[in-house]
């Protein structure tokens, strides 16, 4: 199990409920035939987690977060 945790990296940045909200949002837009930019995704994540301490520089997810999020949700 420890190996899986290391593989996920920053998976703990988003709690499970926030993760579901982001994925549902992305898939909902996709079903409507719309696409989003990486910046729009980062903005959505920033909006979701602004009420608690976050490890992002300037409060916005960076490249490392995107890498791990993309690994978790290809």
Beta strands, then each sheet from edge to edge (+ up, - down):
end
